[in-house]
Amino acid sequence: GAPRAPPAASGSSPDVDALAAPDGHLAGPLLRRVGLSLLTSNDEFERRSRDDAVECDVRLQELRRRVNLQAAQCQGQLEILAKEARAEEERRMVSERVARELEAFKAQQRQREAQEDERLAHLYRALLEPSQDAGAPPHAVAYHDAGVGAFRANGARA
């Protein structure tokens, strides 16, 4: 059965005697509710203590397992983010390099076009402006090619 309260003469405290039912049984549920588990034997206390320690150890191991799993997941996510950051940095660097090279190419093209425009302007000026020696015949060079024949300054065959 249920444990009985020791008789008052055995030296128990008056508080424990107050928790005893009129028939001498302790009010176990009441004691458990208020946290008075000291009324159990040493063997029972030792067993409960071991059980509590084992339960705490199991919970601690589970917490460690979950923490390690979460840390591994975080590490994996960190590696993925680092890889993405490196790829983004590489794309940015390539984009900047392409932009620089394109700008250099455009500048080179503008310079070539300006030089070509300048050359053509000189050529047209030389062709369209009357020469200072209006009376002197135009200077022309004709080359002789064995298969073609000789040409005059105006392009006609000689």
Number of C-alpha atoms within 10 A of each C-alpha: 4 9 12 13 19 16 12 11 7 7 8 12 12 9 8 16 16 12 16 17 12 9 8 15 15 21 17 15 10 11 15 12 9 8 9 13 12 11 15 10 10 10 9 12 14 11 12 12 12 12 12 12 12 12 12 12 12 12 12 12 12 12 12 12 12 12 12 12 12 12 12 12 12 12 12 12 12 12 12 12 12 12 12 12 12 12 12 12 12 12 12 12 12 12 12 12 12 12 12 12 12 12 12 12 12 12 12 12 12 12 12 12 12 12 12 12 12 12 12 12 12 12 11 11 11 11 10 9 8 9 11 7 8 8 7 8 7 11 6 9 9 12 10 10 9 7 6 9 11 14 16 12 12 8 9 8 10 9
